[in-house]
Amino acid sequence: MKQVLYEARRFTLKDGREAVLRCPEPEDALNMVRYLTDTAAETEFVLRYPEECHWTEEQERNLLQGFKDNPNSLMLCCFVDGELAGNCNLQFNGQLKFRHKASVAIALYRKFWGLGIGTAMFGAMIDVARDRGMMQLELEYIGGNDRGRGLYEKMGFVEVARHPDAVRLKDGSFRDLIFMTKKL
């Protein structure tokens, strides 16, 4: 299977600034390490806490290179004025019975919410998945993430299942893990 490639593209944010959506390079590793820790601290809707983000720059560099080398994955990052604003990824399944579908994930710095970046990222992932012949996209999110759910529904995803109390927060409260799909 051929490697998934994505040509960088520019788009205009709702506030008029220009953004660039592109695959990350190993040289982006330090920014990615900071981003992972920072976004985990900004919201409880990321699947890890900041103290669980203990990757080194070298480990992240290797991970980013792995995404570039793996034909079954695609990571995209959005940069605004040279600053990393968010990332998303698309994972294709190599097993024969599941080869028709892929999973998606996305996260943004809070200060970049509501500017159209999520929509652009999902649009790119959907285009790549369609070009690859996918028939279905899947995602999971933590219950209570109403902003995220609004984006997912806007992009055509529908809820298909819930795993009750799958996530336990530090304060002892529980959240459902919600599974959504989109037919392509």
C-alpha positions as CSV (number, residue, x, y, z in Angstrom):
1,M,0.0,0.0,0.0
2,K,1.3,3.4,-0.8
3,Q,2.3,6.0,1.8
4,V,-0.3,8.6,2.6
5,L,1.0,12.0,1.6
6,Y,-0.6,15.4,2.2
7,E,0.4,18.5,0.3
8,A,0.5,21.5,2.6
9,R,-2.3,24.0,2.1
10,R,-3.2,27.5,3.3
11,F,-6.6,28.6,4.4
12,T,-8.1,31.7,6.0
13,L,-9.4,31.6,9.6
14,K,-12.7,33.2,10.7
15,D,-10.6,36.1,12.2
16,G,-8.9,36.8,8.8
17,R,-5.5,35.3,9.7
18,E,-3.9,32.7,7.5
19,A,-3.2,29.2,8.6
20,V,-1.2,26.3,7.2
21,L,-2.2,22.7,7.4
22,R,0.7,20.3,6.8
23,C,2.3,17.1,7.9
24,P,4.6,17.6,10.9
25,E,8.3,17.2,10.4
26,P,10.7,15.7,12.9
27,E,12.0,19.2,13.5
28,D,8.5,20.0,15.0
29,A,9.1,17.6,17.9
30,L,9.8,20.1,20.7
31,N,6.7,22.1,19.8
32,M,4.7,18.9,19.7
33,V,5.9,17.9,23.2
34,R,4.9,21.2,24.6
35,Y,1.6,21.2,22.7
36,L,0.6,17.7,24.1
37,T,1.3,18.8,27.7
38,D,-0.4,22.2,27.3
39,T,-3.6,20.9,25.6
40,A,-3.9,18.2,28.2
41,A,-3.8,20.9,30.9
42,E,-6.4,23.1,29.1
43,T,-9.3,20.7,29.1
44,E,-10.5,17.4,30.6
45,F,-11.6,16.2,27.2
46,V,-8.1,15.1,26.1
47,L,-7.5,11.5,26.9
48,R,-4.5,12.1,29.2
49,Y,-3.4,14.4,32.0
50,P,-0.4,16.7,31.6
51,E,1.7,14.6,33.9
52,E,1.2,11.6,31.6
53,C,2.8,13.5,28.7
54,H,6.4,12.6,29.4
55,W,7.7,12.2,25.9
56,T,11.2,13.5,25.2
57,E,11.9,15.5,22.2
58,E,13.8,12.6,20.7
59,Q,10.9,10.2,21.3
60,E,8.5,12.7,19.7
61,R,10.9,13.1,16.8
62,N,10.9,9.3,16.2
63,L,7.0,9.3,16.5
64,L,6.7,12.0,13.9
65,Q,9.1,10.2,11.6
66,G,7.0,7.0,12.1
67,F,3.9,8.8,11.0
68,K,5.7,10.0,7.9
69,D,6.9,6.4,7.1
70,N,3.7,4.5,8.0
71,P,1.3,4.2,5.0
72,N,-1.5,3.5,7.4
73,S,-1.4,6.8,9.3
74,L,-1.5,10.5,8.6
75,M,-0.9,13.3,11.1
76,L,-1.6,16.9,10.2
77,C,-0.7,20.0,12.1
78,C,-2.1,23.5,11.8
79,F,0.1,26.5,12.2
80,V,-1.1,30.0,12.7
81,D,1.5,32.8,12.4
82,G,4.2,30.0,12.7
83,E,2.6,28.8,16.0
84,L,1.4,25.2,16.4
85,A,-2.4,25.6,16.8
86,G,-3.5,21.9,16.8
87,N,-3.1,18.5,15.2
88,C,-5.2,15.7,14.0
89,N,-4.6,12.2,12.8
90,L,-6.1,9.5,10.7
91,Q,-5.3,5.8,11.3
92,F,-6.1,3.3,8.7
93,N,-6.8,-0.3,9.7
94,G,-4.7,-2.9,8.0
95,Q,-6.7,-6.0,9.0
96,L,-8.8,-7.4,6.0
97,K,-12.1,-7.3,7.9
98,F,-11.6,-3.7,9.0
99,R,-9.8,-2.2,6.0
100,H,-12.8,-0.2,4.9
101,K,-12.7,2.1,7.9
102,A,-10.3,4.5,9.6
103,S,-10.2,6.3,13.0
104,V,-9.7,10.1,13.5
105,A,-8.6,12.2,16.4
106,I,-8.2,16.0,16.9
107,A,-7.1,18.5,19.5
108,L,-6.5,22.3,19.4
109,Y,-5.1,24.8,21.8
110,R,-8.0,26.6,23.4
111,K,-7.1,30.0,22.1
112,F,-7.6,28.6,18.5
113,W,-11.1,27.2,19.2
114,G,-13.9,28.5,17.1
115,L,-11.7,29.8,14.2
116,G,-12.5,27.0,11.6
117,I,-9.4,25.0,12.2
118,G,-11.3,21.9,13.3
119,T,-13.5,22.1,10.3
120,A,-10.5,22.4,8.0
121,M,-8.7,19.5,9.7
122,F,-11.7,17.2,9.4
123,G,-12.2,18.2,5.8
124,A,-8.7,17.2,5.0
125,M,-9.0,13.9,6.8
126,I,-12.3,13.1,5.1
127,D,-10.7,13.9,1.7
128,V,-7.7,11.7,2.3
129,A,-9.9,8.9,3.6
130,R,-12.2,9.1,0.5
131,D,-9.1,9.1,-1.8
132,R,-7.9,6.0,0.0
133,G,-11.2,4.3,-0.6
134,M,-12.4,4.3,3.0
135,M,-16.2,3.8,3.6
136,Q,-16.4,4.8,7.2
137,L,-14.6,7.1,9.7
138,E,-14.8,6.5,13.5
139,L,-14.0,8.6,16.5
140,E,-14.3,8.5,20.3
141,Y,-14.8,11.4,22.6
142,I,-15.3,12.0,26.3
143,G,-18.9,12.8,27.3
144,G,-19.6,16.4,28.1
145,N,-17.4,17.7,25.3
146,D,-20.3,19.7,23.7
147,R,-18.0,21.8,21.5
148,G,-16.3,18.8,20.1
149,R,-19.6,17.0,19.6
150,G,-21.0,20.0,17.7
151,L,-18.0,19.9,15.3
152,Y,-18.3,16.1,14.8
153,E,-22.0,16.3,14.1
154,K,-21.4,19.3,11.7
155,M,-18.9,17.0,9.9
156,G,-21.5,14.3,9.5
157,F,-20.6,12.0,12.4
158,V,-23.5,10.3,14.4
159,E,-23.4,8.6,17.8
160,V,-23.6,4.9,17.6
161,A,-22.5,3.7,21.1
162,R,-21.6,4.8,24.6
163,H,-19.3,3.1,27.1
164,P,-20.8,4.3,30.5
165,D,-18.3,5.5,33.1
166,A,-15.3,4.6,30.9
167,V,-13.4,7.7,32.0
168,R,-12.6,8.6,35.6
169,L,-11.4,12.1,36.3
170,K,-9.1,13.2,39.1
171,D,-12.1,14.5,41.1
172,G,-13.6,11.0,41.1
173,S,-16.4,11.8,38.7
174,F,-17.0,9.6,35.7
175,R,-17.7,10.4,32.0
176,D,-19.0,8.2,29.2
177,L,-16.8,7.5,26.2
178,I,-18.9,8.1,23.2
179,F,-18.3,6.4,19.8
180,M,-19.3,8.1,16.6
181,T,-19.1,7.1,12.9
182,K,-19.4,8.8,9.6
183,K,-20.3,7.0,6.3
184,L,-18.2,8.2,3.4
